[in-house]
Amino acid sequence: MEDALRRALGTAVLRPTGHTGGGCISQGQSYDTDRGRARRMFLGEVASLEAILKTQTVRVPKPIKVVELPGDNTVLVMEHLEMKSLNRHSALLGTQLADLHLHNQQLREKMKREESTVGKGQGQMEVQFVDQFGFHTVTCCGYLPQVNNWQSDWVSFFARQRIQPQMDLIERNSGDGEARELWAQLQLKIPSLFCGVEIVPSLLHGDLWGGNVAEDDSGPIIFDPASFYGHSEYDLAIAGMFAYVQPNPGSSSVPATTRVAN
């Protein structure tokens, strides 16, 4: 693998640092460098990391490159960060997540101000306001692909792009006809759950459980995102589902981390 990485990155230096890690479905290995299914998963992760990076709200590892390896393996090379379990920076993470979730709404407000004053509007903004729910590419929650087709309202996106695929999976794997009937009834009630609520699309992490948050000496870090523009409380729901919400608690080489999946 190291020879293939060296060629793909165009580097003469690829030296294991001794740091390893990983998640539920991949393994991690850190290096120092001077310059199928897994591919789709990593491309979605890269797009998510890049979107979060542009907001300058909460720290994420910088993606470097997705590399194809022999044997149907794919590697995501990213910035190496000396991470440890989230502890003393948990309150700051809450503040930064709020900044992330409010970022798109603040872009809208800025766009309106500029349109009313100088007529420039969104064209002068590096990160542009997104007025729909979804994302420009498929992302993955684990190995499960999430299609993020754009919808004009949150109810449609939530029902069609998040719940419906799960119900299809249940029926396909278990043949549970009752679940399909109950889902048909529930779909009629979903709009009433959001009646009178203005939901501005928020850029989300998308898979915010305890295994995807950490910190270093400078502050909190989030990683392994499956981002999309949605209801800001979606991230909180994921965190709560895993009982994670805890409001109190001289070289030219470039550090990089790889995640490998097959």
KAJO-V546464 format. One record per residue. N is the residue number from 0. PHI is phi in radians with two decimals (NA if undefined). Layout:
n: [N;N]
phi: [PHI;PHI]
This chain:
n: [0;1;2;3;4;5;6;7;8;9;10;11;12;13;14;15;16;17;18;19;20;21;22;23;24;25;26;27;28;29;30;31;32;33;34;35;36;37;38;39;40;41;42;43;44;45;46;47;48;49;50;51;52;53;54;55;56;57;58;59;60;61;62;63;64;65;66;67;68;69;70;71;72;73;74;75;76;77;78;79;80;81;82;83;84;85;86;87;88;89;90;91;92;93;94;95;96;97;98;99;100;101;102;103;104;105;106;107;108;109;110;111;112;113;114;115;116;117;118;119;120;121;122;123;124;125;126;127;128;129;130;131;132;133;134;135;136;137;138;139;140;141;142;143;144;145;146;147;148;149;150;151;152;153;154;155;156;157;158;159;160;161;162;163;164;165;166;167;168;169;170;171;172;173;174;175;176;177;178;179;180;181;182;183;184;185;186;187;188;189;190;191;192;193;194;195;196;197;198;199;200;201;202;203;204;205;206;207;208;209;210;211;212;213;214;215;216;217;218;219;220;221;222;223;224;225;226;227;228;229;230;231;232;233;234;235;236;237;238;239;240;241;242;243;244;245;246;247;248;249;250;251;252;253;254;255;256;257;258;259;260;261]
phi: [NA;-1.14;-1.10;-1.13;-1.12;-1.05;-1.18;-1.14;-1.55;1.11;-2.09;-1.59;-2.02;-2.55;-2.06;-1.02;-1.58;1.70;-1.53;-2.29;-3.05;2.74;-2.21;-1.21;-2.25;-2.58;-2.00;-2.10;-2.58;-1.76;-2.39;-1.83;-2.44;-1.67;-2.77;NA;-2.00;-1.10;-1.07;-1.07;-1.05;-1.25;-1.11;-1.14;-1.17;-1.06;-1.05;-1.18;-1.05;-1.13;-1.13;-1.18;-0.97;-1.12;-1.34;0.95;-1.93;-2.39;-1.34;-2.37;-1.13;-1.39;-1.27;-1.94;-2.91;-1.72;-2.10;-1.49;-2.07;-1.04;1.39;1.06;-1.67;-2.31;-2.14;-1.83;-1.67;-2.49;-0.98;-1.53;-2.13;-1.39;-1.69;-2.43;-1.03;-1.10;-2.55;-1.34;-1.82;-1.16;-1.14;-1.13;-1.05;-1.03;-1.12;-1.23;-1.13;-1.07;-1.08;-1.06;-1.19;-1.56;-1.03;-1.17;-1.11;-1.16;-1.11;-1.08;-1.13;-1.14;-1.08;-1.12;-1.11;-1.19;-1.13;-1.42;-1.79;-2.12;1.28;-1.46;1.15;-1.23;-1.05;-1.63;-1.71;-1.16;-1.80;-1.71;-1.12;-1.91;-1.79;-2.23;-1.84;2.56;-2.78;-1.43;-2.63;-1.24;-2.09;-2.22;-1.80;1.18;-1.60;-1.37;-1.24;-2.05;-1.36;-2.01;-0.93;-1.17;-2.26;-1.40;-2.45;-1.16;-1.02;-1.11;-1.12;-1.06;-1.26;-1.43;-1.75;-2.05;-1.36;-0.99;-1.06;-1.21;-1.17;-1.08;-1.16;-1.07;-1.15;-1.17;-1.51;-2.13;1.16;-1.38;-1.23;-1.12;-1.05;-1.11;-1.16;-1.17;-1.13;-1.07;-1.25;-1.16;-0.98;-1.21;-1.66;-0.99;-0.98;-1.18;-1.23;-2.06;-1.08;1.37;-1.83;-1.46;-1.99;-1.56;-0.95;-1.98;-1.25;-1.96;-1.19;1.67;-2.60;-1.53;-1.84;-1.06;-1.31;-2.00;-2.27;-2.80;-2.67;-2.23;-1.11;-1.58;2.69;-1.31;-2.42;-2.08;-2.67;0.91;-1.41;-2.27;-1.27;-2.91;-1.63;-2.69;-1.23;-1.04;-1.31;-1.06;-1.06;-1.16;-1.14;-1.08;-1.07;-1.18;-1.07;-1.71;0.92;-1.71;-1.13;-2.35;-1.12;-2.04;-1.16;NA;-1.70;-1.57;-1.28;-1.93;-1.09;-2.55;-2.09;-1.98;-2.12;-2.05;-2.48;-2.39]
